[in-house]
């Protein structure tokens, strides 16, 4: 457990697993790729971020289900087959990074490698076979990085981050842009598999561990942010039960009552059927029942006001680690929209002119709505390459399915409807109708078409006379 401002050190090298801060170097502007590998208890994943920006795009994202920590609680050693699969994945990732001409990958390992007696031997083998330095972080540091990943997408996030892996589950308090108290618990599904076959004994153990965590974190009624593959599967199943209009998991929000209903539903459902309907891997679905047991006890112990899903976690937290305060303070949605306009629009910089032109049309718009209108202006011309018959739908899909930070689902649909300025096809109208629930239950009224004002704005010579600098 650690307090605010305490950054654990790493003795492997002078700068630890993160290397020298990227943004302290003036050449960071020219940096095109940042690669991170997360060696977890269940999976090994490589992510390449497209540029060191406030809201970076995902240039490459590959995961291999290795099961490195399967059976660890019983044997004290890494799973032999999992170790072979993990090493093969790391060899591949090293070659991919070399082919992409990425600077040395940042590779971190979590619970399985740090707890296994043959963890150091695995580190040495990885270095020898791949040239990758495997940095093993402790549970406190894992909790801190996962929480920072949530802050990357939710700058104003406040509550408890709960990151579940194969062998451990980390919790951390966040608020005011900072990570506070945190704790690592032995509640990963792989570890629970070895605990007891008696559900009552497992539940008692889980409840005891969470009571201890609650006494340290002292949180009740706060929002909980779920990070980790097992949580995402449960959230996707919650969507299936509710017939939710979108399938984007990031910023998906559940009430305690709805989630409790889903946990009850999963107890009596055929998971093999649900696996086919949701495209979930067999390895991931195998862990869902145990993850459900943990989640039910989390609801009882922390009594959250809301449960939100974060697609951002430890890998994004590592990128956040490099960011100076002035960059962290920027709006991730606006930064992502600016980047999209810069690389995809025909006239980068026109989005700001369009916003200035349209602003008088929205005299009563709230600050929240104006923020989304600005993002829509920046994005409105980014799908021009799509065929005209499908351009509006492509724009809608980009806004609702893209991995944009700082954008919940109702806001995403609002943004999609505003930025879809092309002719509205029957398919787009159906998509908008599926999202009609958001217009009546949120701070957004059903948006009006603004294609004509956008088309009129494009006619002004001042908007197209020159490409803005930068």
N, C-alpha and C positions, 0 to 999 in steps of 0.2 A: 504494500500500500504506500502511496506517495501523495504529497500535497502539491498544490499549485506551484508551478515554476521550477520544480525539481526535474531535471532531465538526466536520466540514467546515463552513465558513461559506458563505453565499450573498450575493452583492453586489446582487442585484436589489432587495431591500428589507430593512428592519432585522431582521425576524424570519425571513427565509429562506422556504423553501417550506412550512414547517409552520405559520406564523403564531404567535400567542401560545399557550402551553400551555393546553389545554382545562381540565385538572384543577386549575389554579391558581385558577380562577374559581369562587366558591361557586355560581354559577348553572349549573355543569356538571351538577348533579343534574337540572335541568330540560331539558337538551339531549336532543332526541329523534332527531336525524339527523346523521350525519357522512358527507360525501361525498368520495370519492377517485377520481381518474382517472389511469390509468397508460397513457401513450402509448409503446408499445413498438415494436420493429422489425417485429413480425409482426402484433400486434393492438393495439386501443385498447379499454380496458375501464373501465367506470364501476361502482363499488361504493358503495352507501349502507349504512352500518352503522346498525342500529337502536339508537342510544344509545351513549354513550361509557362502556362497561362493560368489565370484565376479559375477558368472553367474549361479545362482541356478536353479535346475530343479523344476518343479511344481509337487509335490507329490500328492496334492489334490486340486481341484478347483471346487467349487459348487456355483451356483447363484440361487437366488429366486427373481422373479419379484414381488415386493410388492406394489409399487405405494404409498409409504409412504407420498410423498409430493404432491400427486394429489389433486387439489382443495385448496391447502394451500393459494395461493394468494387471494382467495375469502373468505375463512373461518378464516384464521389465525391459523388453527389447523391442526394437522396431520390427514391424511385420516383414518377414523375409521377401515375400512377393511384392509387398508395397515398396520395399527398398529398391528392388530391381526396377519397378515401374517408375519410381521417382527419379532414379539416376538416369534412366532412358529419357524421361521428359526433360531433365536439366541439360542433358547432352543436346537434345534438339533445340531447346531454348537458347543455348549458347551459340549454336550455329545460326539460328534465326537472327539473333542480335548482331552477329558478325555480318550477315548478309544485308541487314538493314543499316549497317554502319552506325550502330548506337554506341554511345559512350558506355563504359563498363556497367553492366546490370547491377542494380541494387537487389540483393537476394537475402531475404529474411526467413528464418525458420521459427516455428512456434512450439506448442506444447509437446508434441511427439518427440521431436529431436532434443529438446532441452531436458526431458524427463527420462529418456531411454539411456540405459547404461552403455549402449553402443552408439550413442549420438555423436560423441567426438570422433569415433572411427568413421562414421558416415560423413561428417564434415570433411575429414581428411581425404576420403575417397572422392567426394564431389570436387574438391580443389584439384586433386591429381588427375581425374578423368575429364573434367570440363574446363578447368581454369577459373571457375566461379568460386568466390569466397562466400561461404554460407555463414551469415551472421545470426546467431541464436539469441533471441530476445526473451527476457523473462515475462511473467504474466502481467506485471505492472506496466511494463513498456508496451506490451501487446494491447492492453486496455487503453492506454494513452493514444496510441497510433490509430486504433479503431475509432475512438472518439473524435480525433482530429479529422478522420475521413468523413464523419457525419457533419462536422463543421464546414468542410469544404463545400458540401451541397446545401447546408442549412446554416448560414452565418448566425442566425438568431435562435438557433436550437437551444432549448432549455429542458432538462430532465435527466433521464438515465439512459445511457447507451448500453445495450446488452448484446454482446458479440458471442455467438455460439460456434465452437469448432468441433472437431471430432473428440478431443480428450479434455477440453476445458471450456469454461464460459467466463468471459470477462465482463465486468460491469464498471461503469464510470459515470460520474456526474459531470454535466456540462451546463454552461450558462455564461452569458456575457462574452461569448467568443472564447471561453477558456475551458480547459479540462481540469476538473477538481479531483476529489477523492475517487479512488478506484480500487478494485479488488478482483483477484482471480479465483475462480471456484472450480472444483473437479466435477463439473456437471455436463461434460461432453457425452454424447450418446455412446461412443466407443467404451468409455470408462463405465458408464451405467450398465452396459451389456455384461460386464464382468462382476457387477456388484451383487445382484440377486435376481432370481427368477420370480420372486414374489412381488407383485406390483405394490402391495401395501407397504412392504419394507422399503422398496425404492422410493415411494412417495414420502415416507417418513424421513428418509435420508435427505431427499431433495429439499423438503420443507425446513429441516434443521439447518442445512447449509445456507439457504436463502434467508432465514431469520438472522443468522450471524452476519450475512452481507448487509441486510437491512439495518442492523444495529450500527454498522460502520458508515453506511451511506446516508442513513436517516432521511429517507425519501418516501413520501406517501402522497398519492394523488397527482404525481407529476406525470408528464408524458414519457413514454418509453419508446426508444428508437431501436428497432431490431436489425442486427447485422449478422449475416451468415447464411449459408446455403440452406440449412434445415428450416430456418425461419422463412426464407423466401418460398420454399415449397409449401409450407403451411398457408402463407399469404395467398399463393396462387390457387390453392384449394379453396380458400375462403372466397376468392373471386368466383370460382366455379360454382360454389353453393349459392352465392348471391346473384348469379347471372350478371356480374358487373360489366359495364359497357366497354371497359378498357382492359388490357392485359399487361400494362406497364407496372412493374413492381415498385420502382423507386417513388417514394412519397405516397404510396398506397396507405390509406388510413383506416383503422378498424376501431370500433368501440369495444370495451370489455365484454359487453353483453353479446354482441355479434360474434366476437372471437370465441366466447364460451360456447355459443351455439355450434360453431364450426368444430370445436374440439369434441363435443358430444356426437356430432354427425360423423366425424372420422372414426370414432370408436365402433360404429355399427356399419361402416361402409366397406366395400371391397376395394382395397388400395390398389390392387392390380388393374382394376377397371379405371380408377381415377388416374393412375400412372399413364395409361394410354391416352386418356382424354386431355391431360395437361402436358404431355411430352416430358415427364420426369424420368430420370434415369433410375434403374433398379437399385443401384448402390445408394442413391440419395433417398429413395422412398423407403428403403429398409430402416433408415434411422428416424423416420417421421414419428412412429408411435412413441419412442422414448423422448423425442423433442417435444411432443405434445404433453407428455407428463410434466416436463420441466416448465413449459409455458403456462400450464394450468396453475402450478404452484407460484410462478412469478405474479400472475394476476392476483392470487390470494395474498401474497406477501407485500406487494408494492401498491396494490389498489390503484393502478394508473387511470388517469382521466382519458387517455387515448393511447393507441398503439400504432406507431408509424414504421414503415419499412424503409430502410436505407440500402440502396445498391452500392453506396460508398462505404468503404471500410479501411482495413489496414493499408492496402496499396495506395489508396487516395490519401490516407493519413501521412504516408511517407512523402508524397509530393507536397502536401500542405506543410510538412516540416521545413521545406526549403523556402517557403514564402515569407517575405518581410511583412510587417504589420500593414503597411499601406496597400499591399496587394491583397491581403486577406480581407481588408475592409471593403473591397469592391463588390458590386452586385454580380454574382455568378451568372445570372440569367442574361443581363445586359452584356457582360463580357463575352459570353458564348454567342449571342446574337451578332455582336460586332465582328467576332472572328468569322462567323459564317458569311456575313456580308462581304468581308474583305476577300475571302477566297472563292466565293460562289456567285456573287452578284455581278451583273454586267457593269454597273457603275458604283463601285464602293464609295460610300460617303453620301449617297442620295437618300439613305434612310433617315438621316437627321433632317434633311431639307423637307422630306415628306412629313415627318413628325411636326415640324414647325408650321407647315402648311395646314395640317389637319387639326392642330391643337384648338383653334377657335370653335370647332364643331363639338367639343366636349367640355363646356364650361362648368358642368357639375360633376365631372369625373373625380373619383377619389384618387389619392396618391397611388394606391395599389393598382387601380385601373389604368392610370397614366403610365405606370411602369410597364404594364403589359402592352399598351398601345405603342409605346416606344419600341419594345422588342419586336412587335409585329411589323412596324415600319422598317426596322433593320432587316427583317427576314423576308419581306414581301416579294423580293425578286430573286431569291436564292434557288428557286426551282424552275427557272426559265428554260433549262435544258429539257425538261419533261415535255412530252407531246401535249399540245394545247388541250386535247380531249381529256387528259388525265392530270393536268397541272394543278388544278384546285385540290384534287384528292391527294396528290403528292405533297402539297403544302400542308394539308391537314395532317397527314401521317407524320411528316417531319416534326410538327409542333407537338403532337400527342405521344409519339413513340420515341423521339430522340432522347438521349440521356442528358437532359438539361437540369442543372442545379437551380435551386431557388424557385421551383415551379411545381405546385401541387396539381392534382388532376383537374379540378374545376378550372383553375387558371390556365392549364394547358389547353383545354377545350376552348376557352375564351380566346386565347392567343391564336389557336388554329383557325377559328372562325374569322378572326380579324385579318389574319395574314393570307387567307385563301381568297385572293382578289380576282382570280380568273372566273370564267363562267361556271356557275354552279350546276354540276351534273346531278343526275338522279342518285348516283352512288354517294356523292358528297352530302346530299340532303339526307340520305338514310343515315350516314355517319353522324351528322349533326343531331338528328332525331334520337339516335341511341344515347346521346349525351344530354338529352333534354332535362334529365334529373338534376343536372348541375345548375341549370338556369334558375330553377325555382327554389333550390335549397341552399344556395350560397349567396355571396355578395355580388354576383353577376346577374344582370338581366340578360335575356336572350339577345345576342348582338344583332345589329342591323348591318346589312351589306354596305360596304363602303368602297366597292370596286370603282364606281364612277368618280368619286373624289380622287382616288389614287390615279386613275387614268388621266384625269384632268391635270394633276400635278406633274405628270411626266411630260406634258406638252410645253412646259415652261423652258425656254432656252437656257436660263440660268442654271437649271438643274442638270443639264447635260453638256454644258459648254466645255467643261474640263473635269478631269479626274482629280478629286481632292488629294492633296499630299498625305502620305501615311495611310 
